[in-house]
Amino acid sequence: MIRRHPVKALVAALVLLVVALGWSYATRDTVPVPRTANPEPGESLVVVGVGGISWDDVTPEDTPVLWGLLRDGAAASVSVKTLHLTTCPTDGWSTLSAGEAAGPAAEGDRPVCTSLPEVVGDPERGYAVAGFDEIAAASREAAFEARLGLLGDSFAEHGSCVAAIGPGAALAAAGSDGKVAQYAPFDRRTLVSQLARCPISLVDAGAVLTTDPNPAGQLAAITAVEKRVAQVRDAMPTGADLIVAGIADRDREERLRVLTATGPHYAPGILASASTRMEGIAQISDVTATILQRGGVRPVEPIGGRALSASPSENNSESTAARKLTRLTDIDTKADAMHRIVVPFLVAWLSAVLLALIVLWVLWQRARPWHTRLSRHRILRAARLVGLVAAAMPAATFLANLVPWWRWSPPSAVLVALLIALVLLISGLIAVVSVNGPWASSALGPLAALSAVTASVIGLDLMTGSRLQMSSIFGLQPLVGGRFYGMGNVAFALYASAVLLLCAAMAHALVRRGAPRLAVLAMVVLGGAALAVDVLPAWGADFGGPIALVPALGLLLMRVAGIRVSVRSLALVGLAAALVVTLVCYLDWRRPEQYRSHPGRFFQTVLDGEALGVVSRKLLANIELSTAHPGLLGAVVAITAFVLLLVLQPGRFGTAPFARLVAEAPLLRDALIAIIVMAAIGFLTNDSGAAIPPVALILTLPLVISAVAQFMALEQEKEPIRRRRDRHHR
């Protein structure tokens, strides 16, 4: 707690916070999207789909064609995530057709890939894709309700055509009736004439679906695909651009795949996408959007992808290409490493924290009466430190991405150990700062400091492009492909919990100092600033989060202001949440379509009458995610119920110290109730909201334990010292 002029210092800090946020947003008045120089519609484009090839397969010696495309054009890593954890060629080509995740029904999250659908017919009667209706029905009934044939329908409605070469390309170019207007099997002898039939051509160059244990055999498989890419490149019309896009995984293992664009409109550089707001990462639907943009065609239904753009490099030298390859390989390596170690890391870390707390509890029970103060005081200090280190872990996992830990060793076990060591070091530093500042004399001081650090790390990252969130334990996972920028659901649970605890701790301190009005003002400013960072399109671009955060903040604000919680007041809070979300969605919707983020796109679904389907899809996704692991679900429900009982009835099950703490600081209990409300609403309104309650517990529970230990230590400092000679007078 700041001793000198705390009220003046707080007012100055709040004013500076508002000014800084306002200035930051005013100077970034549009949604940040990568630079773009779109080619003119109608100019020729050839798109070649390949499967199972990543950037770590590419070298100047072994894959000279792909290396040349990388060197002389723009490149990125493409997320091929569709309906399942891994993507087969049929899924990838279907997604290219629909502009959204699509594909046939499959058993399991990692289906065994089957052959692409056969193309039947002849030049006289026309061609059609066998089994198209079954794939279309499965795509329509899946989570994204994709319309298979959207690409072909859009070109047909525009009066233009797309040429398809190979079975995968036929699936992508077919209309919703399964018919392909311009089709030919892959034949290098007829490529020149086939590629000249339409302004846009799609080519299926094959896929490498399994890794040959013999390196020579593996190289031969990649070379066969590369040879077909070279044949297409040599047969293209003069002045055409060439896009080579990964459309499938290999070995039933999710990875980012290759994506290159070369030609008159793609100078050497890095490809970028407005849908991901990142340079170096794109989605299959972005390729669909690029095809439509090049053809000057509007999709018959909105899609999530955005046309690819390029950020140019200084030249196309070998050294520049090598640096580009290192950058793209690094993106894939980091994403793959994080995807493999998320669960082992959390299991190891949480098990270690639980073990440490159990040991401390046993030591507490065994402490002798005649040296209670000495031994138990040390145990309390240790418990406080363990709680703070555990609570600092989420923020530390974001900060750990400032160090390229994923490059040092590929085995998962070594990576887990390495990341745990790095996170432990950062968490320890955060915990030391939390217990050694001027706020350390207050029971809620360390809790407030660590909450401020957590909220600041996430908030500043959102304001600077979500770079720390990308491929982090609690951040965004490009291999999953759900979100590539802004506030993810897992990060939201941490952010919202930290903000609510910080507001409660600061309001408690001000009320204790006799400044209740300033406590209300401080919470309004802090809560409003936190909400702005979460919801504004240029930063968090969050739709479901504000629906949960505004009621939680409103509930806590009523308690700080001394307003009685009633049905009417709760209804007003709910109305305020609806107004805030509606206003942000409307303002984002007013932007041009290519600049809209998640709130604006949802507003469009409301206008189109599809909002109910989106909401129901999110709820069903939550139910499926929750029931996928019944054991984990049962554990989370049990822990959540136990925590809820303790919050509502402090002192039960031997938690008298917690009851004394909330009696001393009742706003802490109110903050915990607000967090429970936030987690419950967040669970219902987000498509992966099932992760919000347990992640909120990961931050909140150890913070409360540390606060209780801090409070008990302060209590013990006021007790008389008990000596060994007093043991018979107990």
Buried (B, 14 or more C-beta within 10 A) or exposed (E): BBEEEBBEEBBEBBEEBBEEBEEBBEEEEEBBBBEBEEBEEEBBBBBBBBBBBBBBBBEBEBBBBBBBBBBBBBBBBBBBBBBBBBBBBBBBBBBBBBBBBBBBEBEEEBBEBEEBBEBBBEEEEEBBBBBBEEBBEBBBEBBBBBBBBBBBBBBBEBEBBBBBBBBBBBBBBBBBBBBBBBBBBBEEEEBEEBBBBBBBBBBBBBBBBEBEEEEEEBBEBBBEBBBBBBBBBEBBBEEBBBBBBBBBBBEBBBBBBBBBBBBEBBBBBBBBBBBBBBBBBBBBBBBBBBBBBBBBBEBBBBBBBBBBBBBBBEEBEEEBBBEBBEBBBBBBBBBBBBBBBBEBBBEBBBEBBEEBBEEBEEBBEEBEEBBBBBBBBBBBBBBBBBBBBBBBBBBBBBBBBEEEBBEEEEEEEEBBBBBBEBBBEBBBBBBBBBBEBEBBEBBBBBBBBBBBBBBBBBBBBBBEBBBBBBBBBBBBBBBBBBBBBBBBBBBBBBBBBBBBBBBBBBBBBBBBBEBBEBBBBBBBBBBBBBBBBBBBBBBBBBBBBBBBBBBBBBBBBBBBBEEEEEEEBBEBBBEBBBEBBEEBBEBBBEBEEBBBBBBBBBBBBBEEEBBEEBBEBBBEBBEEBBEEEEEEBEEBEEBBEEBBEBBEEBBEEEBEBBBBBBEBBBBBBBBBBBBBBBBBBBBBBBBBBBBBBBBBBBBBBBBBBBBBBBBBBBBBEEEEEBEEEEEEEE
